[in-house]
């Protein structure tokens, strides 16, 4: 079964106090291939690209051990 942890859009977002997984498929520039999916992303950079509300949605979307969403793409 494909899980979020095996997806290339699931990356750690590094905040001031903690690091959490987030789904970058919520951002069109990564989903469309306009930008390469990074190995990790700083929370400040994510907020600059999409805003705080989208960051919260991206973190909530990740399901590390359950089945991945329809945007699943295996890590290379």
N, C-alpha and C positions, 0 to 999 in steps of 0.2 A: 504494500500500500504506500502511495506517495504521501509524505508528510511535509509540513512547512520547513522543517530542519533540512530537508534534502533539496529545497528549492533555491535557485540562485537569487531570487528576489528577497529572500529572508536574510537580513544582515543585522549585525549588532549596531545599535545607535548608542553612542557614548554621550552620557550626560555628565553634569557636575558631580553627582553623587552615586549614580548607578548606570549600568549598561543593560539595555533591554533589546530583545529582538523586535524588528519591525519589518513590515512587508513593503518593499519599494515598488511593488506593482500598483500601489495606490497613486504613484506619480507617473504621469504620461511620458515624461522625458526618459524614464528608465524602461517603462513597458514597451515603448515604441522603438527602443534601441538608439534614440538620439544621444544618450549618454551611456557609457559603460557602467554596469552595476559595480560599485566599489566593494571591497572586502569588509569595510566598516565605514560608518558615517557619524560625524559629530552632530549632536542634537541641534546646535546653533545653525549649522549648515542646512539641515533638514527644514528647520523653521524658516530660514531665509528663502528656501525654494518654494515651500508650500503653506507655511503657517502652522501655528500651534495646534489648531483643531485637526488638521490632517495628520499631524504627528501622532496625536492621541488615537485616531482611527487606525493608523498603520500599526501601532503597537497592539491595539486590541484585536486586530485581524489575525495576528499570528497564533497558530495552534500547533505548538511544537510536536505533540505526539498524536494528534488526531489527523484525519484526512485533510489534505491541502485543498485550496480553492481551485477554481477553473483556470487561473493564471499560472498554475504550476509549470515550472521549467527546471529540469534537473541541473544541478551544479556541474560545471565543466571541470 
